[in-house]
Amino acid sequence: MRNSVYKRRAFAAKTLEPRKELIVNADKYLGLVDDIGMDSIERVEFKNPKIGKPDFGSFRVVFKTPQLMES
């Protein structure tokens, strides 16, 4: 008889919400374009960086149709 060992994995529930717009940094914007494509994006606005902040600005992405994303 075969001895089977089943490993129990903890199930991590993810909550997905529809989002029409998103504010992301440059790295996440490029990943977003690779994942969903430019066809799903209505427009992109660049937000200038603030003086004294360590970031390089952000992008406001507006989708044509709401996209399901983790909250």
C-alpha positions, -999 to +999 in steps of 0.1 A: +000+000+000+012+035-008+019+060+019+006+094+008+014+126+027-007+156+020+007+189+029-018+214+042-013+248+028-027+279+044-052+295+021-047+332+019-078+349+006-074+379-016-100+406-019-103+419-055-121+452-062-129+469-095-108+500-099-112+527-126-080+545-118-047+538-100-017+559-088+016+541-092+053+547-094+073+542-126+083+505-119+047+495-112+034+514-142+057+495-165+046+462-149+010+472-153+015+479-190+031+445-195+003+428-176-029+443-190-016+461-221-020+496-234-054+488-250-071+488-216-057+522-206-076+553-214-051+579-203-020+584-182-011+615-163+024+622-148+024+637-113+055+658-107+077+649-077+077+671-046+108+689-036+125+671-007+108+637-013+128+607-022+106+596-051+106+606-088+069+613-092+040+591-099+016+582-126-022+583-125-036+556-148-072+557-159-086+525-174-113+522-201-132+496-180-127+489-143-099+463-136-100+438-107-071+445-084-061+436-048-072+462-023 
